[in-house]
Amino acid sequence: MSTALLLTLIGLALADSTSFGTLGVPVVMMLASDRKQTGRLMIYLATITVFYFLVGVALMLGLSAVMENFEYVLQSRTFLWGQLVVGAGLFLLSWRFDSKKQKKQWEPKLGGPGTMMGLALTMGVVELATMVPYLAAIGLMTSAGLTPLQWGPVLAGYVLVMVVPPLALMAGRGLAGQWLEPKLAKLRDWLLRNAASMVGWTLAIVGFFVARDAAARLFGWLG
């Protein structure tokens, strides 16, 4: 696996880490609970991480089967030009997203482990249709022809990178709660207020990486 592909996957994972399910919900939950309930947040994050990993495995296996039958088509210049156009289109589409209206504040109902797992699975299913960075990463790994022994650890690393920001915030809250609490509140309000803009940024990042991958294979850039 090339360094360029690895850096691209890291960039997509960081874009995925800003989704409402992986960052917004944990931040809101942190402010809705005390530090003694961090175990529930860990259950939420562990569940959504495993969920995304299993979805990724299913997609990789399915796309691998498609690649075996249509590898020539997917590696053709016609397909790569189409990928380049799609990437550029996603980048341009990102400019249509904006958040100018204040979003109503959402407060989760914290419960036991079952409730946290249910909330994580619900958020995962809800966000499946908007997992553009994840789908792009799956497509790039598949087109690179990685074997299961190669993409398995990479996929696991991808989903772990997705939950690094909330884990870092949880650690920071435990170490500097009084100092960090108001900043978390501002972050929560910003996330709720700018949800649509975050979608726009995600589309822009994904569009860039998809177009860049196509250009690299078409013209030999950063290969």
C-alpha positions as CSV (number, residue, x, y, z in Angstrom):
1,M,0.0,0.0,0.0
2,S,1.4,3.4,-1.0
3,T,2.1,6.2,1.4
4,A,-0.2,8.4,-0.7
5,L,-3.1,6.0,-0.1
6,L,-2.4,5.7,3.6
7,L,-2.3,9.5,4.0
8,T,-5.6,9.8,2.0
9,L,-7.3,7.2,4.3
10,I,-6.1,9.1,7.4
11,G,-7.5,12.3,6.0
12,L,-10.9,10.6,5.3
13,A,-10.9,9.1,8.8
14,L,-10.3,12.5,10.3
15,A,-13.2,13.9,8.2
16,D,-15.4,11.1,9.4
17,S,-14.4,11.8,13.0
18,T,-16.3,15.1,12.8
19,S,-19.7,13.5,12.0
20,F,-22.5,14.1,14.5
21,G,-22.6,10.5,15.5
22,T,-18.9,10.2,16.3
23,L,-18.3,13.7,17.7
24,G,-21.5,15.7,18.2
25,V,-23.4,13.0,20.2
26,P,-20.5,12.3,22.6
27,V,-19.9,16.0,23.3
28,V,-23.6,16.5,24.0
29,M,-23.6,13.4,26.2
30,M,-20.5,14.6,28.1
31,L,-22.3,17.8,29.0
32,A,-25.5,16.0,30.0
33,S,-23.7,13.7,32.4
34,D,-21.2,13.8,35.2
35,R,-17.7,12.4,35.0
36,K,-18.8,9.2,36.8
37,Q,-20.8,8.2,33.8
38,T,-17.9,8.1,31.3
39,G,-18.3,4.3,31.2
40,R,-21.6,4.9,29.4
41,L,-19.8,7.1,26.8
42,M,-17.2,4.4,26.3
43,I,-19.9,1.8,25.6
44,Y,-21.4,4.2,23.1
45,L,-18.1,4.8,21.3
46,A,-17.1,1.1,21.4
47,T,-20.5,0.1,19.9
48,I,-20.4,2.6,17.1
49,T,-16.7,1.7,16.3
50,V,-17.6,-2.0,16.0
51,F,-20.7,-1.2,14.0
52,Y,-18.7,0.9,11.5
53,F,-16.0,-1.8,11.3
54,L,-18.5,-4.6,10.5
55,V,-20.2,-2.4,7.9
56,G,-16.8,-1.8,6.4
57,V,-15.9,-5.5,6.3
58,A,-19.2,-6.2,4.6
59,L,-18.7,-3.5,2.0
60,M,-15.1,-4.6,1.4
61,L,-16.1,-8.2,0.8
62,G,-18.9,-7.1,-1.5
63,L,-16.8,-4.7,-3.5
64,S,-14.0,-7.2,-3.7
65,A,-16.4,-9.6,-5.4
66,V,-17.3,-6.8,-7.9
67,M,-13.7,-6.0,-8.5
68,E,-13.0,-9.6,-9.5
69,N,-15.6,-9.4,-12.3
70,F,-15.1,-5.8,-13.3
71,E,-11.5,-5.0,-12.5
72,Y,-10.7,-4.0,-16.1
73,V,-13.5,-1.6,-16.2
74,L,-12.7,0.0,-12.8
75,Q,-9.1,0.5,-13.8
76,S,-9.9,1.9,-17.2
77,R,-9.3,5.5,-18.1
78,T,-13.0,6.0,-18.8
79,F,-13.8,5.0,-15.2
80,L,-11.0,7.1,-13.8
81,W,-12.2,10.2,-15.7
82,G,-15.7,9.5,-14.3
83,Q,-14.2,9.3,-10.8
84,L,-12.4,12.6,-11.4
85,V,-15.7,14.2,-12.4
86,V,-17.5,12.8,-9.4
87,G,-14.8,14.1,-7.0
88,A,-14.9,17.6,-8.6
89,G,-18.8,17.5,-8.4
90,L,-18.8,16.6,-4.7
91,F,-16.3,19.5,-4.1
92,L,-18.6,21.9,-6.0
93,L,-21.7,20.5,-4.3
94,S,-20.2,21.3,-0.9
95,W,-20.6,25.0,-1.5
96,R,-24.4,24.6,-1.4
97,F,-24.4,23.6,2.3
98,D,-24.7,26.3,4.9
99,S,-26.1,26.6,8.4
100,K,-27.6,30.0,9.2
101,K,-30.5,29.0,11.5
102,Q,-29.9,28.1,15.1
103,K,-30.5,24.4,15.7
104,K,-32.7,23.4,18.6
105,Q,-30.5,21.9,21.3
106,W,-30.8,18.2,21.7
107,E,-30.3,16.4,25.0
108,P,-29.9,12.6,25.0
109,K,-31.5,10.3,27.6
110,L,-28.7,8.4,29.3
111,G,-29.5,4.9,30.5
112,G,-27.8,1.6,31.0
113,P,-25.4,-0.3,28.7
114,G,-28.3,-1.5,26.5
115,T,-29.6,2.1,26.0
116,M,-26.1,3.3,25.1
117,M,-25.7,0.5,22.6
118,G,-29.1,1.1,21.1
119,L,-28.3,4.8,20.7
120,A,-25.0,4.1,19.0
121,L,-26.6,1.6,16.6
122,T,-29.4,4.0,15.9
123,M,-26.9,6.8,15.1
124,G,-24.8,4.4,13.0
125,V,-27.8,3.3,10.9
126,V,-29.1,6.9,10.5
127,E,-25.7,8.1,9.3
128,L,-25.1,5.2,6.8
129,A,-26.5,7.2,4.0
130,T,-24.2,10.2,4.8
131,M,-21.0,8.2,5.4
132,V,-19.4,9.7,2.3
133,P,-15.8,9.7,3.6
134,Y,-16.1,6.0,4.8
135,L,-17.6,4.9,1.4
136,A,-14.8,6.8,-0.4
137,A,-12.2,5.0,1.8
138,I,-13.8,1.6,1.1
139,G,-13.7,2.4,-2.6
140,L,-10.1,3.5,-2.6
141,M,-9.0,0.4,-0.7
142,T,-10.9,-1.9,-3.0
143,S,-9.5,-0.2,-6.2
144,A,-6.0,-0.5,-4.7
145,G,-6.4,-4.3,-4.7
146,L,-5.6,-4.8,-1.1
147,T,-5.9,-8.3,0.4
148,P,-8.0,-9.0,3.5
149,L,-4.7,-9.3,5.5
150,Q,-3.9,-5.7,4.4
151,W,-7.3,-4.0,4.5
152,G,-8.4,-5.6,7.7
153,P,-5.9,-3.8,10.0
154,V,-6.2,-0.6,7.9
155,L,-10.0,-0.6,8.3
156,A,-9.6,-1.2,12.1
157,G,-7.2,1.7,12.3
158,Y,-9.6,3.9,10.3
159,V,-12.5,3.4,12.7
160,L,-10.2,3.9,15.7
161,V,-9.1,7.3,14.2
162,M,-12.7,8.2,13.9
163,V,-13.2,8.1,17.7
164,V,-9.9,9.7,18.7
165,P,-11.4,13.3,19.0
166,P,-14.2,12.3,21.5
167,L,-11.7,10.1,23.5
168,A,-9.3,13.1,23.7
169,L,-12.1,15.4,24.8
170,M,-13.1,12.8,27.5
171,A,-9.6,12.6,28.7
172,G,-9.2,16.4,28.8
173,R,-12.5,16.7,30.7
174,G,-11.3,14.3,33.3
175,L,-8.0,16.2,33.7
176,A,-9.2,19.8,33.4
177,G,-12.9,19.6,33.8
178,Q,-13.5,23.1,35.2
179,W,-11.3,24.7,32.4
180,L,-12.6,22.6,29.6
181,E,-16.4,22.5,30.5
182,P,-17.3,25.9,29.0
183,K,-15.3,25.2,25.9
184,L,-17.1,21.9,25.5
185,A,-20.4,23.8,25.8
186,K,-19.3,26.2,23.0
187,L,-18.3,23.3,20.9
188,R,-21.6,21.6,21.4
189,D,-23.5,24.8,20.5
190,W,-21.3,25.2,17.4
191,L,-21.8,21.6,16.3
192,L,-25.6,21.9,16.6
193,R,-25.6,25.3,14.9
194,N,-23.3,24.3,12.0
195,A,-24.5,20.7,11.2
196,A,-25.2,21.5,7.6
197,S,-21.9,23.4,7.1
198,M,-20.1,20.3,8.5
199,V,-21.8,18.2,5.8
200,G,-20.5,20.7,3.3
201,W,-16.9,20.5,4.6
202,T,-17.1,16.7,4.5
203,L,-18.3,16.7,0.9
204,A,-15.4,19.1,0.0
205,I,-12.8,16.9,1.7
206,V,-14.1,13.7,0.1
207,G,-14.4,15.3,-3.3
208,F,-10.8,16.4,-3.1
209,F,-9.5,13.0,-2.1
210,V,-11.6,11.1,-4.7
211,A,-10.5,13.5,-7.5
212,R,-6.9,13.4,-6.3
213,D,-6.8,9.6,-6.4
214,A,-8.2,9.6,-10.0
215,A,-5.7,12.3,-11.1
216,A,-2.9,10.3,-9.5
217,R,-3.8,7.2,-11.4
218,L,-4.5,9.1,-14.6
219,F,-1.5,11.3,-14.8
220,G,0.9,9.6,-12.3
221,W,0.7,12.4,-9.7
222,L,1.7,11.5,-6.2
223,G,1.6,7.8,-7.1
